[in-house]
């Protein structure tokens, strides 16, 4: 599908995310993944790309046809050591995108994704949409469960979906209101954090917009952080190619 058309399509859906963009699918195609651009029309059909568009509709966005849901689905071959056959898996990073409060729609999309996995010969399909399970700090008095998210999670477990032991995306997000004053933002931080920020100012640390020439330094800091905190990262060329691609696309 035309990248601009796909990005325009998902931009109008709830939960649109960078990892569902055409650019992400094209980038992952360089590393052994095959992208499928799946979208669901109001009449119930699931389409996989321009070849599946209704007759008379030009390639790109289906003019006059309402799209209710979409998912960039990536397929990767798996060849376990010692096994003569290769398998594959499907993954919709930060997808599918839809109104999760629409029970009929979410049931149809999930069923179609499972059918897609069977058609593509995949042994599993993995999703991680931004469906909120709650807000506030987990396991504290300020935690507030999200009833819709809890309902969706219960349905997934009841229908055979399982939490992945290899979760790539972060499960929690922190939202910071940058409209607040600097004094208010500092006051909400821990004392040690405030001390380190002010110490950095006294030491002459300054902030400036970064550019392509700073990407290697950014990767070095990332690599040092991974060693300190014990998480696995990719080699530098992967991130440099990714950053350069998205910078060129204006994303």
C-alpha positions as CSV (number, residue, x, y, z in Angstrom):
1,X,0.0,0.0,0.0
2,X,1.2,3.5,-0.7
3,X,2.9,4.7,2.5
4,X,1.2,8.1,2.7
5,X,-2.2,6.5,2.1
6,X,-1.6,3.9,4.9
7,X,-0.4,6.5,7.3
8,X,-3.4,8.7,6.5
9,X,-5.7,5.8,7.0
10,X,-4.4,4.8,10.5
11,X,-4.1,8.5,11.6
12,X,-7.9,8.6,11.8
13,X,-8.2,5.5,14.0
14,X,-8.0,5.3,17.8
15,X,-4.5,4.5,19.2
16,X,-2.6,5.3,16.0
17,X,1.1,4.6,16.7
18,X,4.5,5.0,15.0
19,X,4.9,1.2,15.1
20,X,1.8,0.8,12.9
21,X,3.1,3.2,10.3
22,X,4.1,2.2,6.7
23,X,7.6,3.4,7.4
24,X,7.9,0.9,10.3
25,X,6.7,-2.0,8.1
26,X,9.1,-1.0,5.3
27,X,12.0,-0.8,7.7
28,X,11.3,-4.2,9.3
29,X,11.1,-5.7,5.8
30,X,14.9,-5.1,5.6
31,X,15.4,-7.4,8.7
32,X,13.5,-10.5,7.6
33,X,9.9,-9.4,8.3
34,X,7.1,-9.3,5.7
35,X,4.4,-6.6,6.3
36,X,0.7,-7.0,5.6
37,X,-1.5,-3.9,5.7
38,X,-4.8,-5.2,7.0
39,X,-7.9,-3.0,7.3
40,X,-11.5,-3.7,8.1
41,X,-14.4,-2.0,6.2
42,X,-17.8,-1.1,7.7
43,X,-19.4,-3.9,5.7
44,X,-17.3,-6.5,7.7
45,X,-14.6,-7.3,5.1
46,X,-11.0,-7.5,6.0
47,X,-8.6,-6.3,3.2
48,X,-4.9,-6.9,3.0
49,X,-3.8,-4.2,0.5
50,X,-4.6,-2.5,-2.8
51,X,-5.2,-5.7,-4.6
52,X,-8.2,-6.4,-2.3
53,X,-9.8,-3.0,-2.7
54,X,-13.4,-2.9,-4.0
55,X,-13.8,-2.7,-7.8
56,X,-13.6,0.8,-9.1
57,X,-11.7,2.1,-6.1
58,X,-8.3,3.6,-6.9
59,X,-5.2,2.2,-5.1
60,X,-4.5,3.9,-1.8
61,X,-7.2,5.0,0.5
62,X,-10.6,3.4,-0.4
63,X,-12.5,6.5,-1.4
64,X,-16.0,6.7,0.1
65,X,-15.4,3.5,2.0
66,X,-15.4,3.7,5.8
67,X,-12.4,1.9,7.5
68,X,-13.2,0.9,11.0
69,X,-10.0,-0.9,12.0
70,X,-6.5,-1.5,10.8
71,X,-3.4,-3.5,11.6
72,X,0.1,-3.5,10.2
73,X,0.9,-7.2,10.7
74,X,4.5,-8.4,10.4
75,X,5.4,-12.0,9.5
76,X,8.8,-13.6,10.3
77,X,10.1,-17.0,9.5
78,X,11.3,-19.1,12.5
79,X,13.8,-22.0,11.9
80,X,14.5,-23.6,15.3
81,X,17.9,-25.3,15.5
82,X,17.6,-29.0,14.8
83,X,14.2,-28.9,13.1
84,X,14.0,-29.5,9.3
85,X,10.9,-27.4,8.9
86,X,10.6,-23.6,9.2
87,X,7.7,-22.0,11.0
88,X,6.5,-18.4,11.1
89,X,4.9,-16.0,13.5
90,X,2.7,-12.9,13.0
91,X,3.1,-9.7,15.1
92,X,1.0,-6.5,15.1
93,X,3.2,-4.1,17.1
94,X,1.0,-1.6,19.0
95,X,-2.0,-2.9,17.1
96,X,-4.6,-3.6,16.0
97,X,-6.1,-0.1,15.9
98,X,-9.8,0.2,16.5
99,X,-12.5,1.4,18.9
100,X,-12.1,-1.3,21.6
101,X,-15.4,-0.3,23.1
102,X,-17.2,-1.7,20.0
103,X,-17.7,-5.4,21.1
104,X,-18.8,-6.7,17.7
105,X,-15.8,-5.0,15.9
106,X,-13.2,-6.2,18.3
107,X,-14.5,-9.7,18.1
108,X,-14.4,-9.6,14.3
109,X,-10.9,-8.2,14.2
110,X,-9.4,-10.7,16.6
111,X,-11.1,-13.6,14.8
112,X,-9.8,-12.4,11.5
113,X,-6.3,-12.1,12.8
114,X,-6.4,-15.7,14.0
115,X,-7.7,-16.7,10.5
116,X,-4.9,-14.7,8.9
117,X,-2.4,-16.6,11.0
118,X,-3.8,-19.9,9.9
119,X,-3.8,-18.9,6.2
120,X,-0.1,-17.7,6.4
121,X,0.9,-20.9,8.2
122,X,1.9,-19.1,11.4
123,X,2.2,-21.0,14.7
124,X,1.2,-17.9,16.7
125,X,0.0,-14.3,16.3
126,X,1.0,-11.6,18.8
127,X,-0.6,-8.3,19.5
128,X,0.0,-5.5,21.9
129,X,-2.5,-2.7,21.3
130,X,-2.6,0.4,23.6
131,X,-5.6,-0.8,25.6
132,X,-5.4,0.8,29.1
133,X,-5.8,-1.6,32.1
134,X,-5.8,1.3,34.5
135,X,-4.1,4.5,35.6
136,X,-2.1,5.7,38.5
137,X,0.9,3.9,40.1
138,X,0.3,0.1,40.1
139,X,-0.2,-1.4,43.6
140,X,-0.7,1.9,45.3
141,X,-3.9,3.6,46.6
142,X,-3.8,5.9,43.6
143,X,-4.3,3.0,41.1
144,X,-7.5,3.2,39.2
145,X,-8.6,0.2,37.0
146,X,-10.0,0.8,33.6
147,X,-13.2,-1.2,33.2
148,X,-13.1,-1.5,29.4
149,X,-9.5,-2.6,29.5
150,X,-10.2,-5.2,32.2
151,X,-13.1,-6.5,30.1
152,X,-11.0,-6.8,27.0
153,X,-8.2,-8.6,28.9
154,X,-10.7,-11.0,30.4
155,X,-12.1,-11.8,27.0
156,X,-8.7,-12.4,25.5
157,X,-7.8,-14.8,28.2
158,X,-11.1,-16.6,28.0
159,X,-10.8,-17.1,24.2
160,X,-7.3,-18.6,24.4
161,X,-5.0,-15.6,24.2
162,X,-2.1,-15.6,26.6
163,X,0.4,-13.0,27.9
164,X,3.7,-13.3,26.2
165,X,6.8,-14.2,28.2
166,X,8.8,-12.1,25.7
167,X,7.2,-8.7,25.9
168,X,9.1,-6.2,23.9
169,X,7.0,-3.0,24.4
170,X,6.8,-1.3,27.8
171,X,3.6,-2.3,29.7
172,X,3.4,1.1,31.5
173,X,3.5,4.6,30.2
174,X,4.2,7.8,32.1
175,X,2.4,11.0,30.9
176,X,4.0,14.3,31.9
177,X,2.0,17.6,31.4
178,X,4.6,19.9,29.9
179,X,2.2,22.9,30.1
180,X,3.1,23.2,33.8
181,X,5.8,25.6,34.9
182,X,9.4,24.4,35.4
183,X,9.0,25.0,39.2
184,X,5.9,22.8,39.3
185,X,7.6,20.1,37.3
186,X,10.7,20.2,39.6
187,X,8.5,20.1,42.7
188,X,6.9,16.9,41.6
189,X,10.2,15.1,41.2
190,X,12.2,13.3,43.9
191,X,14.7,15.4,45.9
192,X,17.6,13.5,44.4
193,X,16.4,14.2,40.9
194,X,16.1,17.9,41.6
195,X,19.6,17.9,43.1
196,X,21.1,16.2,40.0
197,X,19.3,18.6,37.6
198,X,20.6,21.6,39.5
199,X,24.1,20.1,39.8
200,X,24.1,19.6,36.0
201,X,23.2,23.3,35.5
202,X,26.1,24.4,37.8
203,X,28.5,22.1,35.9
204,X,27.5,23.8,32.6
205,X,25.4,21.1,31.1
206,X,23.1,22.6,28.4
207,X,20.3,21.2,26.1
208,X,20.1,21.7,22.4
209,X,18.2,20.1,19.5
210,X,20.0,17.0,18.2
211,X,20.6,16.1,14.5
212,X,21.8,13.2,12.4
213,X,25.4,14.0,13.5
214,X,24.4,13.2,17.1
215,X,23.0,9.7,16.4
216,X,26.3,7.8,17.1
217,X,26.7,9.6,20.4
218,X,23.1,8.8,21.3
219,X,23.7,5.1,20.6
220,X,26.9,5.1,22.8
221,X,24.8,6.4,25.7
222,X,22.1,3.9,25.0
223,X,24.7,1.1,24.9
224,X,26.2,2.2,28.2
225,X,22.7,2.3,29.8
226,X,22.0,-1.2,28.6
227,X,25.2,-2.5,30.2
228,X,24.4,-0.7,33.5
229,X,20.8,-1.8,33.7
230,X,21.2,-5.3,32.1
231,X,18.9,-5.2,29.1
232,X,19.6,-6.4,25.5
233,X,19.9,-4.0,22.6
234,X,20.7,-4.4,18.9
235,X,23.9,-3.4,17.1
236,X,24.4,0.2,16.3
237,X,23.8,0.0,12.5
238,X,20.1,-1.0,13.2
239,X,19.3,2.0,15.2
240,X,21.3,4.4,13.0
241,X,19.4,3.2,9.9
242,X,16.1,3.4,11.8
243,X,16.7,7.0,13.1
244,X,17.9,8.2,9.7
245,X,14.8,6.7,8.0
246,X,12.3,8.3,10.3
247,X,14.1,11.6,10.4
248,X,14.0,11.7,6.6
249,X,10.3,10.9,6.7
250,X,9.7,13.8,9.2
251,X,8.5,11.4,11.9
